[in-house]
Amino acid sequence: MSREYRIETKCIQSGWKPKKGEPRQMPIYQSTTFKYDTTDEMGRLFDLKDNGYFYTRCQNPTNDFVAAKIADLEGGVAAVLTSSGQAANFYAVFNICEAGDHVICASAIYGGTLNVLGVTAKKMGIECTFIDVDAPAEELEKAFRPNTKAVVAETIANPSLVVLDIEKMANLAHSHGVPLIVDNTFATPVNCNPFQWGADIITHSTTKYMDGHAAQVGGAIVDSGNFDWEAHAEKFPGLTQPDESYHGVVYTKQFGKAAYITKINAQLMRDLGSIPSPMNCFILNLGLESMVLRVERHCYNAQKTAEYLEAHPLVSKVNYPGLPGDKYYELAQKYMPKGTCGVISFELKGGREAAVKFMDSLKLASIVTHVADAKTSVLHPASHTHRQLNDEQLVAAGVSPGMIRLSVGIEHIEDILEDLEQALAASEK
């Protein structure tokens, strides 16, 4: 779709483009396989000489329509959907890394991403160094090695709400000939365009604001098409050298700017799966159509809630980049002038015990292992998403034992505030 359209229009119109007599609503291609008339026709698909579909584990039309919409929303050249945000973050890294390689990752990041890069990838021979993204560039330079293949971070960290200086990190990564991979889940393309500031690859947990209704689990990887893999060919042999499992195809030579996403579809999906079901992609697309409207309300409600909590006598600390006194306010104004997200983290003066009482007293908000959907929800990261981390790792991830993560929904703001008020009163009894 033409880039002239604004994001509100792209959310509705991008992706599925029906021809005469075709359904206006995107069809669900709920089929494992696709028929061809000759052996050669299918053989050419397996050789990557023709475009088409043969088995849904690798690609499916419904999935690709939604991936094309997300690529358009982010301003990328191509995208692929995965069965979860975890799969998206793993594939984004594993697509350009192998045993013996090294990646750099922000320490203030979602606990699942920290685990997959710090524990699981290590078992596969990929080492990860975790960094404080707020450190000066001169200090961060020390983390790079000759075998470093990528820098990974989040636009807004989950749950600490650290705002990434995208431009700084992109310049740093590029000076070492590696791409910057940014998880844009919390900000969404509604509020932030990481490619504009030099990021090369964007990932999403589409389970969150993109879906918006906690109805499907999914992920997405979007390539800007801007990183020159050929200029650093020795670092990325998987893209720039022959792939013997596809008769020696060289992805950068044959697919140009689509090389990175093509390799994920053709190689990682073929070997590892993790593709979402067409039905889940259909549900995701319905969420995308209303994403701009929902994100605007999420941000409005979160701003009001953050201001309320900041002024409350039982609250010791509020993290929300929309507050003028927040450490990341200026960065948020630079990268996300329209708003940040609907997630707030805060601490009560009574610590962990008060936090538990507060959460157990909520009536409207739900205690769930989820965030960023229409319903207001709450979670205690030290007990839930970051439970596997020790105290030192919790501090590095920006998570204190008493931190509460509040995902502000799109209910009426007065109902949300009234629920918080009665739960806060109960927390000191």
ROMI-242312 format. One record per atom (N, C-alpha, C): x, z, y. Coordinates in steps of 0.02 Angstrom, whole numbers, plus 50000, padded with zeros to 5 digits. Layout:
REM residues N
XZY/...
//
This chain:
REM residues 429
500425000049940/500005000050000/500445000050062/500194996550114/500574996050176/500725002950204/501335003750230/501545010050260/501195011250327/500805006250352/500455007150415/499925012650408/499655013350348/499115018250338/499385025350345/498975029650373/499145036650380/499005040150314/499285046250308/499255049650243/498545051150221/498095052450268/497395053650249/497105047650213/497285041650236/497035035450205/497385034150139/498035035350137/498405034350075/498135038650018/497945044850034/497685049349983/497065046349949/496695042449986/496085039349959/496215032449929/496615028449964/496645021249949/497245019149906/497785022949905/498385020749868/498275021249793/498705017749757/498695018149684/498255012749653/497675014449631/497215009849599/496905005049651/496984998649640/496724993449685/496294988749644/495644990149640/495194986049598/495124978849622/495094974349575/494954967349590/494204966149584/493994960149597/493294958349594/492984960349527/492444964049531/492084965949470/492374971849432/492934974649456/493234980449423/492944986849452/492964992349415/492684998649439/493035001149502/492635003949549/492935006549610/493325012849595/493085016949549/493445022949529/493985021049478/494555024049483/495115022549439/494915023849366/495025019049321/494845020049250/495335024749214/495085027849162/495505032049119/495685027949057/496305026049051/496535022348992/496725027248937/496205030148907/496315035448857/496455032148789/497045029248784/497235025648723/497985026848711/498155027748648/498865028648631/499245022048632/498895016548616/499235010248606/498885004548643/499244998848649/499004993048685/499154986748643/498654982348638/498694976548592/499044970548625/499424966848583/499724960548604/499584955248551/499644948948572/499464943448528/500034941048483/500654942048507/501224939648467/501764944948461/502164944248410/502724948848400/503214948548458/503324942548484/503804941648539/503574945248602/502924945048615/502664948348675/502834955748675/502724959048619/502884966148615/503644967248614/503994962848581/504714963548577/505044963348646/504774959148690/505044958748758/504934965248797/504404968748781/504284975248813/504804980348790/504954980348726/505454984948699/506154983448726/506274977248746/506914975248774/506954976248850/506394978648880/506344979548952/506394972948990/506214967548956/506234960948989/505574959249023/505024962349001/504374961349032/504084968249050/503644968249100/503274974249116/502624974549076/502444980449055/501824981149018/501804987748981/501284988748942/501174995148907/501124993848832/501434998348794/501364997748722/501215004348689/501445010048720/501325016548690/501305021748746/500785025748747/500685030248804/501215035648810/501585037148758/502125042048766/502635039648816/502705033248825/503185030448873/502865029048941/502295025548940/501955023949002/501215022648988/500805023749040/500085022549033/499825020149102/499375015349104/499145012749168/498835017949214/498415022349188/498115027549230/498655031749263/499135033949223/499685037949249/500065034249304/500175027849292/500575024049340/500205022849406/499535022149403/499155021549466/499245027749509/499215033649477/499275039949514/499995040949537/500475039049496/501185039449516/501315035049576/501005029149577/501105024549635/500815027649698/500255031249692/499965034549751/500435039949777/500705044049732/501155049349754/501805046549784/502055041049756/502645037749785/502485035449856/501885032749866/501695030549933/501625036349981/501345041849958/501265047750000/501945050450023/502445050149979/503115052749996/503555047450029/503335041150028/503755035850056/504315033750011/504215034449945/504725032449896/504605025549868/505095023149829/505035016449799/504685016549732/504705022249698/504395022749631/504335030149613/503885031449565/503785038349542/503575038249469/503645043949438/503425044949369/503095051749365/502565052249325/502225058549314/502465061749249/502485068349249/502685072049189/502145077049171/502205080149113/501685084649089/501685091449124/502195092949164/502225099249201/502745098649256/502725103249304/503245103449355/503915105149325/503915109349274/504535111149239/504865104849211/504465100649179/504735094449150/505005089949205/504665089749262/504895085549317/505575087749342/505665094249352/506305096749377/506865095749325/506705096649261/507205095649209/507405088249205/506905083849202/507045076649196/507425074049257/507255076649317/507585074249377/508335075349373/508535080949344/509245082549336/509545079149274/509195079749218/509465077249155/509535069649155/509155066249198/509195058949202/509875056549226/510255060949261/510905058949287/511465063649263/511295068249218/511805073049193/511855072849118/512435074849094/512535075549021/513035081249010/513165082848947/513625088248931/514295087348967/514525092748999/515145092549037/515045091749112/514425090549132/514275089649203/514085096249236/514035096049301/513915102049341/513395100449395/512935105049409/512465104349463/512495110549507/512275109749569/512235115249616/511495116349632/511275122649632/510575124049642/510495130049689/509985129749732/509825135349775/509645141349732/509895147249751/509725153249713/509015155549728/508775154149789/508085155749807/507645149849785/507415150349723/507035144749694/506555147649642/506065143749623/505585145849572/505945148249509/505705153849481/506025156949423/506095152249364/505595147849354/505635143149298/506195138049307/506295135749369/506835131049383/507505134549375/507545140749398/508165144549391/508345145349317/507825146549277/507935147449205/508155141049171/507815135449187/507965129249152/508665126649169/508895127949231/509555125649250/510095130749232/509925137149237/510425142349225/510505144249153/509985143149112/510005145249042/509955139348994/509405135648998/509285130248950/509785124548958/509905122249020/510375116849031/511085118849010/511245125249018/511905127748998/512015126848924/511475127848884/511525126948812/511655119648794/511485115148841/511585108048830/512255105648859/512645110448885/513305108648911/513315106848984/512755108049020/512725106749092/512765113349129/513275114149170/513375120549204/513065120249274/512805125949296/512475126349361/512775131949402/512925130549465/513135135649513/512565136849562/512365143049570/511825144749616/512115146949683/511815144349736/512085145549803/511545148349850/511775151649902/511345153749957/511315148050007/510745144650012/510715138650054/510775140350128/510705146750146/510795148750216/511525149350236/511975149250188/512685149950203/512925143850242/513465144650282/513725138950320/513965133350273/513945127250297/514145121550257/514865122250231/515295125250273/515995126150253/516045130650191/515595135550187/515595140050129/515305136450068/514785132550078/514455129150023/514905123649993/515365121050033/515835116050008/516195118449945/516325124949942/516715127749887/516365127149820/515715126149820/515335125749757/515415119049722/515635113949758/515685107249730/516305106549686/516215102649632/516765101249586/516795093649575/517335091249545/517365084049531/516795081649485/516535086149442/516005084149395/515305086049419/515245087949484/514575089449512/514175082949517/513545083249494/513125077149493/512505077549537/512315083549561/511715084049602/511685090849636/511315091049691/511135097249725/510375097849720/510125103849701/509415104849690/509165110649734/508595109749766/508305115149808/507565113849817/507225118449852/506515117749868/506425117549943/505955113549968/505825113350040/505615120250064/505145123450027/504955130350039/505015133949972/505445138849968/505595142049904/505005146249879/504905146049815/504375149949781/504705155849745/504565162149763/504065164549811/504355167149876/505005166649887/505325170049944/505195166450010/504945160150007/504775156250066/505375154750111/505965154150080/506555151650115/506435144250131/506535142350193/506455135350214/507135131950212/507165126450177/507795122850168/507975118850230/508605119250251/508865114750302/509045108250266/508555103950261/508625097850220/509195093450244/509225092550308/509745088150337/510435090750320/510545097250328/511195100250313/511385099150240/510905100550195/511055099950124/511145092650102/510765088150133/510835081050116/511525078550137/511735080350198/512395078150221/512945080950176/512865087150155/513355090250111/513395086750044/512805085450015/512785082049950/513095075049955/512905071450006/513135064550014/513895064150027/514155069250060/514875069250072/515275069950007/514935072249955/515245072849889/514985067549840/514625062749866/514395057149824/513865058849773/513435063849789/512905065649743/512235066049780/511685065249744/511025065449776/510775072549787/510325073149836/509965079449847/509275078649816/509115083149769/508465083349736/508075089149766/507485087749794/507095092849829/506405093449797/506235099649779/505555101149755/505115102349816/504625097949826/504195098149886/503495100849870/503445104849817/502795107249794/502405111049847/502715116049879/502355120249926/502185116649991/502645112850017/502515109550082/502055103550073/502105100050018/501735093850003/501925088450053/501785082150036/501935076750084/501495077050146/500975081250145/500555082150204/500955085350260/501375090250243/501735094150293/502475092550299/502765089350249/503495088150252/503665081650218/504125077950248/504375071750219/505135072350210/505345075150152/506065076250141/506485069850145/506205064050126/506585057850129/506795056250200/506385058050248/506535056750318/507165060350340/507325065950306/507895070050326/508495069350278/508465064450233/509045062950192/508995064750119/508455068050097/508385069550026/508335062949988/508545062849925/508555056749885/508015056449832/507865062249803/507365062649750/506915068649764/506265067749755/505785073149766/505425074649701/505335081049688/504935083049630/504335087149653/503835087449610/503235091449624/502985094549560/502715100549567/502245103049517/501565100849543/501285095649514/500635093149537/500075097949519/500245103049478/499775108349460/499535112049522/499925111949575/499795116049634/499345112349685/499575111449746/499135108749798/498885101649784/499275097749749/499065090849736/498425090749694/498395094749642/497785095649603/497295099749645/497505105849662/497115109949706/496555113949676/496425113149612/495855116549581/496045119949515/496685120449501/496925123549439/496605120449377/496545113849379/496195110349325/496665106549277/497275105249298/497755101649256/498455104049271/498885103549221/499595105049229/499975098349231/500395097549280/500755091249284/501335091549333/501745086349333/502315085949378/502425078749400/502845077949450/503005071249475/503725070949499/504025065149491/504705063749516/504655057449558/504885057649620/504865051849664/505575050149686/505755043749683/506415041549705/506345037949772/506775039849818/506775036649884/507025029449880/507445028049831/507775021549826/508375020949873/508545026449906/509085026149956/509775027849929/509815031749875/510475033649851/510805027749816/511425026349833/511785020649806/512175022849743/511845022049685/512155024049622/512775019949608/512755013549626/513325009149613/513945011149653/513835013949713/514405015949754/514775021849723/514445025349677/514745031049643/514665029949567/514815023849546/514675021749477/514995026249425/515605028649439/515955032749389/515605039449378/515225041749428/514875048149421/514225047449381/513945041549381/513275040649351/513275034949300/513655035749246/513705030349195/513035028949162/512585033849158/511945032649127/511535027349162/511655026549227/511305021549267/511705015249278/512375015949279/512795010249299/513185007049242/513145010049182/513475007249124/512955005149071/513135000749025/512644998348976/512335003948934/511675003548925/511315008148881/511235004748813/511635007048765/511645003748700/510985004448662/510575009548681/509925010348648/509425005148673/509605001248725/509194995648749/509604989248753/510004988048702/510394981848697/510844980748757/511114986348783/511614985748836/511344984648906/510704986248918/510434985348985/510794990049034/510944987649093/511224991649148/510664992549199/510424998649205/509824999849245/509904997749318/510474999249348/510554997549419/510584989949428/510864986349380/510914979049386/510234975749376/509854978149326/509234974849309/508634977149351/508644983449375/508054986049408/508164988149480/508774987649505/508904988949576/508684995849597/508274996149650/508055002549677/507585006249629/507325002949580/506885006249531/507275008849471/507935008549473/508355010249415/508235017449391/508235022149437/508195029249419/507535030849383/506975028549411/506325029849381/506235025949316/506485019749315/506445015749254/506795019149196/507375022049210/507755025449157/507365031449131/507025035149174/506615040849150/506065038349104/505715033149126/505165030349084/505425027649018/505955023649022/506195019948964/506585024348915/506945029248941/507395033148898/507155040248886/507035044048939/506845051148930/506145051848901/505675047948925/505005048248898/504995045648825/505385040548813/505435037948744/505685043248696/506205046948718/506545051548672/506255058648673/505995060748731/505775067748738/505035068648750/504685063348770/503975064048783/503845067248851/503425072348852/503245075948913/502855071648962/502475066948936/502045062948980/501365066348984/501045066149042/500385069249048/499845064849016/499285067848998/498735063848970/498405059949026/498135054049010/497775050149061/497205054049093/496855058249054/496315062249082/496575067149134/497145070249121/497435074749170/497625071049234/497875064949228/498055061049286/497435059049326/496895057749292/496255056249325/496035062249367/496075068249338/495895074349374/496355075449433/496995074249423/497485074849478/497295070149535/497105064149520/496935059349572/496345061649614/495855064849582/495285067549619/495525072849668/496005076949647/496285082049691/496655078949749/497035073649736/497425070449789/496975067749844/496375065549826/495935062649877/495745067649931/495715074049914/495535079049964/496125083349986/496725081549967/497315085849979/497425087350053/497375082450095/497505083550166/497015088750195/496375088050178/495875092750204/496005099750179/496175100350115/496295106950086/496925110250115/497455106350120/498085109150146/498005111650218/497635108050257/497505110250326/497155117050326/496645117950283/496295124350281/496735129850251/497125128150199/497595133050171/498055135750226/498335131250266/498805133250317/498475137350372/497865135450391/497495139250441/497365146350416/497095146850356/496945153450327/497565157650318/498115154550296/498735158250284/499025160750349/498985156850402/499245158950467/498865165150491/498205164950486/497795170650507/497945176750463/498035175650399/498175181250353/498855184250366/499355180050378/500025182450393/500035186650457/499665184450507/499635188250569/499295194950559/498775194950517/498425201250501/498885206050464/499245203650414/499695207950375/500275210550417/500535206250461/501095208250503/500915214150548/500285214450567/500065219850612/499805225950575/499785225650508/499485231150470/499985236850461/499775243150471/500245248750467/500515250150396/500185247750344/500415249050276/500895243650251/500995238350290/501425232750270/502105233550303/502625233250263/503305234050291/503635227450308/503435222050275/503765215650286/503295209950267/503305204650307/502925198550291/503395192550296/503395188450245/503775182250246/503275176450252/503285173150308/502875167150317/503175162950373/503405156950358/503765152950408/503355151150469/502705152250467/502285150750524/502285156150577/502565161950561/502605167450609/503205166550655/503105167050721/503665165950768/504265170550755/504155176450728/504715180950715/505045179850648/504795175150608/505075174050541/505765170750547/506205172650500/506895170050499/506905162350497/506395159450465/506405152150454/505915148450500/505685151850552/505195148750597/505465142350629/506075142550654/506355136650689/506455130850641/506695132250580/506775126850531/506095123950512/505595128250506/504915125950490/504645121450545/504785123250608/504555119150663/504895112250663/505515112050640/505875105750636/505615101250580/505555104150521/505385100050462/504645099750447/504255104750470/503545105150453/503135107150514/503145103250567/502805105150629/502055105850623/501755102650572/501025103050564/500805109150525/501275112650494/501115118450453/501565118750393/501585124350359/502035125150302/501665125050236/501315130550219/500955130850156/500465136650160/500105137850106/499615143150104/499865149450069/500505149750056/500785155350018/501155160150065/501035166550055/501345171850094/501665176650044/502235179450061/502495185050022/502575190950070/502415196850045/502455202750087/502595208950045/502785214350079/502945220550045/502565226250077/502355231050037/502015237050061/502515242650069/502375247150115/502835252750127/502875257250065/502345257250025/502345261349964/502715258449906/503025252649913/503435249649860/503035247049802/503365246949743/503065243949682/502405247349664/502375253949668/501755257449647/501175255549692/501285255249757/500755253249804/500555246049792/501045241749776/500895234749764/500425233849705/500555237649652/500135237249592/499425239749607/499365245249644/498705247849663/498325242849706/498685239849753/498385234749797/498105228949755/498515226249711/498295220549672/497715222149627/497735228049596/497195229949551/496545231549587/496575232349653/495975233949692/495645227849723/495955222049719/495675216049748/495035213949711/494555211349749/493925209249719/493825201649724/493995198749781/493935191449789/494535187849760/495125190349777/495745187249752/495855188949679/496125184149642/496245185049571/496985186049556/497135190149506/497815190849481/497915185349429/498295180349445/498405174749399/499125172349404/499365169249350/500025166249351/499965159249380/499745158949440/499645152449472/499685153349547/499705147849581/499765147949654/499535141249681/499305141149743/499185134849778/498585131049752/498035134549739/497415130849727/496875133649773/496265131149767/495735132649814/495555140049817/495665143649763/495485150649759/496075155149780/495925160349817/496445165149836/496675168949774/497335169349767/497615172649708/498225176649727/498415181249684/498965185849698/499375186949636/500015188349646/500475189149590/501045193749611/501315197349563/501895201749575/502495198449542/502905194649580/503445190749550/503915194649505/504105200749524/504575204549483/504285206249414/503625206649410/503295208149346/503065201949309/503025196249345/502725190249316/503215184349315/503205180049366/503605173949364/504355175049359/504605180549387/505325181949386/505495187849340/505055189249293/505135195149250/505775194949209/506025188949195/506615188249152/507265189649190/507215190449257/507825191449297/507995198849303/508645200249305/508855207149318/508835208449393/508975214749414/508915216549485/509365212449530/509975211049506/510435207149546/510175199949555/509905197049502/509625190349506/509005190149550/508605195549547/508015195949589/508205195749663/508715199549681/508945199649751/509195192749772/509575189449728/509835182749743/509275177749752/508725178749715/508155174149719/507685175949776/507865181249814/507455183249870/506825186949850/506845190249793/506265193749766/506415201149761/506065205349798/506145212549793/505655215349742/505785221149714/505325224049663/504615225049689/504535226149754/503875227349781/503545221249812/503865215449808/503595209549839/502935207349807/502465205449848/501825202649825/501795195349849/501605190849804/501505183849824/500755182649830/500535180949889/499835179749902/499725172349916/499335169049875/499155162149885/498465161949918/498455160349981/497835160550019/497425154250006/496815155249984/496385149649966/496005146750026/495475143150011/495095139750064/494405142850073/494325149150049/493715152750062/493665154250137/493115157250160/493065159150230/493585164450245/493925163650302/494485168150318/494255175450324/493655176650350/493435183550358/493325186950290/493095183150241/493005185950174/493685187750143/494175183450155/494855184850130/495135191150161/495075191750227/495355197550262/495005203950243/494355203650233/493975209650214/494195212050144/494335207350100/494575209250032/495255212550037/495695209750078/496365212750086/496315219650117/495865220550165/495795227050199/495585232550151/495095231250108/494875236450062/495395237850009/495775232749988/496295233749938/496895237449967/497055236250030/497595239850062/497405247250070/496785248450087/496555255450093/496605259050027/496445255549972/496475258549906/497195259749883/497675255849910/498365256349888/498705262849908/498435266249958/498765272449981/498415278649955/497905277749913/497555283649884/497935286449824/
//
